[in-house]
Amino acid sequence: MPIKKEKKEEQTNTFASLGVTVAGVVGAIALKIASARRPARKLPALLNYATAIRRPGLSETLIATNIIEGNGKFGIETGQNPDGTENVVNMFVKNIVDCVVKAIREDAVVHCTIPAGLITVQAEGGNAGGPVVAVGSNITSITISGIIR
């Protein structure tokens, strides 16, 4: 009987015997969060627009070509097989890229928010009573949805 009891104690103390503690797990999670990448810098609106309209969009072929060329730099064979058949690694890379780009195009969601007060309006005009000047801004936040192409 004592043998069974010892095995049970071994099973219940497995994490403790490995040195795993709640504090250790919490510390590891905190370290991972602290080392996360910082968000990208915000571009001024005009520069953002000027660069965005010149982008061609995602190209499965270009992405796969860049990966396959990179594979060649690592010594991975990228040409046809010796018997003349197509390289399976290249087909595999192309399939992965096609699936990822399709998922991005069909499933990704983009939300942009324009905070209240960001859009300002100034107008001048006149009527029989004289000149009229109007100043205003958006009073509520606006959320815009978009797609990735």
Backbone torsions as a table, in degrees:
resi	resn	phi	psi	omega
1	MET	NA	-42.6	-177.9
2	PRO	-58.5	-28.2	-179.7
3	ILE	-63.5	-43.6	179.2
4	LYS	-62.2	-39.3	-179.0
5	LYS	-64.2	-41.6	179.5
6	GLU	-63.7	-41.8	178.2
7	LYS	-62.4	-39.8	179.4
8	LYS	-63.8	-42.6	178.4
9	GLU	-63.2	-39.4	177.9
10	GLU	-61.5	-41.3	-178.8
11	GLN	-67.4	-39.9	-177.1
12	THR	-76.3	-22.0	-177.8
13	ASN	-102.9	16.8	-176.7
14	THR	-58.8	-48.9	-179.0
15	PHE	-65.5	-40.7	179.3
16	ALA	-64.4	-39.6	180.0
17	SER	-67.8	-24.7	176.4
18	LEU	-84.0	-6.5	180.0
19	GLY	82.5	17.2	179.5
20	VAL	-87.5	124.0	178.0
21	THR	-126.6	163.3	177.1
22	VAL	-61.2	-43.5	179.6
23	ALA	-61.4	-37.9	178.6
24	GLY	-65.5	-42.4	178.8
25	VAL	-64.6	-45.5	179.3
26	VAL	-61.8	-42.1	178.3
27	GLY	-62.2	-41.2	179.0
28	ALA	-64.4	-41.9	178.3
29	ILE	-65.1	-42.9	179.1
30	ALA	-62.1	-40.5	178.5
31	LEU	-64.5	-41.1	179.1
32	LYS	-63.2	-42.5	179.0
33	ILE	-65.2	-43.1	-178.4
34	ALA	-66.0	-30.0	-177.7
35	SER	-92.6	7.2	179.5
36	ALA	-65.2	153.2	-180.0
37	ARG	-63.3	144.3	176.5
38	ARG	-77.4	151.6	178.2
39	PRO	-66.5	154.4	179.5
40	ALA	-65.5	152.3	177.4
41	ARG	-66.8	147.5	177.2
42	LYS	-80.8	135.0	176.3
43	LEU	-91.2	147.6	171.8
44	PRO	-58.9	147.3	-173.2
45	ALA	-54.2	-44.7	-177.7
46	LEU	-65.0	-42.5	178.2
47	LEU	-66.5	-40.2	177.5
48	ASN	-60.0	-47.2	-179.9
49	TYR	-63.9	-45.3	-176.4
50	ALA	-62.7	-36.3	179.4
51	THR	-81.5	-32.6	-177.7
52	ALA	-67.6	-38.7	-176.6
53	ILE	-72.0	-15.6	-179.2
54	ARG	-93.9	-7.8	-178.7
55	ARG	-77.5	138.6	-176.9
56	PRO	-80.5	-15.1	-174.8
57	GLY	96.5	176.1	-177.7
58	LEU	-74.1	137.2	177.0
59	SER	-125.7	112.8	179.4
60	GLU	-58.1	-42.3	-177.2
61	THR	-65.0	-44.8	-179.9
62	LEU	-65.0	-42.8	179.2
63	ILE	-63.0	-47.8	-179.4
64	ALA	-62.7	-40.6	178.7
65	THR	-60.9	-43.8	179.2
66	ASN	-63.5	-40.1	178.6
67	ILE	-66.4	-44.4	-178.8
68	ILE	-64.6	-40.4	176.0
69	GLU	-62.6	-39.7	176.6
70	GLY	-64.0	-37.7	177.3
71	ASN	-60.4	-39.1	178.6
72	GLY	-61.3	-35.6	178.2
73	LYS	-67.2	-23.8	178.3
74	PHE	-91.0	3.1	179.5
75	GLY	89.0	8.2	178.1
76	ILE	-82.8	127.8	-178.3
77	GLU	-61.4	127.8	-177.9
78	THR	-118.0	-7.0	179.4
79	GLY	-84.5	-172.4	177.2
80	GLN	-67.1	156.8	175.5
81	ASN	-67.2	158.6	-179.9
82	PRO	-55.5	-29.4	179.9
83	ASP	-85.4	2.6	176.7
84	GLY	92.4	-4.4	179.1
85	THR	-78.8	162.8	-177.6
86	GLU	-70.0	145.1	-178.7
87	ASN	-68.9	123.1	-177.0
88	VAL	-68.1	-34.8	179.2
89	VAL	-63.4	-42.6	178.5
90	ASN	-63.2	-41.1	177.9
91	MET	-64.6	-39.1	178.8
92	PHE	-63.0	-46.4	178.3
93	VAL	-60.4	-46.3	-179.3
94	LYS	-61.6	-40.0	179.2
95	ASN	-64.7	-44.6	178.9
96	ILE	-60.9	-48.2	-178.7
97	VAL	-61.4	-44.1	178.4
98	ASP	-57.8	-45.3	-178.8
99	CYS	-65.6	-42.2	-179.2
100	VAL	-66.3	-46.5	-179.8
101	VAL	-64.4	-39.6	177.3
102	LYS	-61.3	-43.4	179.1
103	ALA	-63.3	-41.7	178.9
104	ILE	-62.6	-46.5	-177.5
105	ARG	-67.9	-37.7	-173.7
106	GLU	-93.4	-25.9	-173.0
107	ASP	-114.2	-22.0	-176.2
108	ALA	-69.3	147.0	178.6
109	VAL	-126.1	137.1	177.5
110	VAL	-117.9	128.1	176.0
111	HIS	-122.7	128.8	175.2
112	CYS	-118.4	143.7	-179.8
113	THR	-123.9	132.2	173.4
114	ILE	-105.6	112.3	-176.6
115	PRO	-68.7	156.8	177.3
116	ALA	-58.2	138.5	177.1
117	GLY	87.1	-6.0	-177.6
118	LEU	-76.4	-35.9	178.9
119	ILE	-90.2	118.6	179.4
120	THR	-112.5	149.9	-178.6
121	VAL	-130.2	134.2	172.7
122	GLN	-132.0	131.3	-178.3
123	ALA	-139.6	148.4	176.5
124	GLU	-131.4	150.2	178.5
125	GLY	-171.7	-165.0	179.7
126	GLY	-160.3	163.6	175.0
127	ASN	-148.7	-169.7	-177.7
128	ALA	-59.9	-24.3	-179.9
129	GLY	-83.0	-9.2	179.7
130	GLY	123.3	-166.3	-177.6
131	PRO	-70.2	148.7	179.3
132	VAL	-127.2	129.8	176.7
133	VAL	-119.9	132.2	179.3
134	ALA	-126.1	137.6	177.9
135	VAL	-132.7	139.0	179.3
136	GLY	-163.0	178.0	176.9
137	SER	-156.2	166.6	176.1
138	ASN	-69.1	137.8	-175.4
139	ILE	-101.9	-7.9	176.7
140	THR	-129.1	158.0	175.1
141	SER	-74.2	150.1	-178.4
142	ILE	-122.7	132.6	175.3
143	THR	-110.0	132.4	-178.5
144	ILE	-118.6	133.1	176.7
145	SER	-102.5	149.1	-179.4
146	GLY	-145.8	-178.2	178.3
147	ILE	-127.5	163.1	174.5
148	ILE	-104.4	133.2	180.0
149	ARG	-113.4	NA	NA
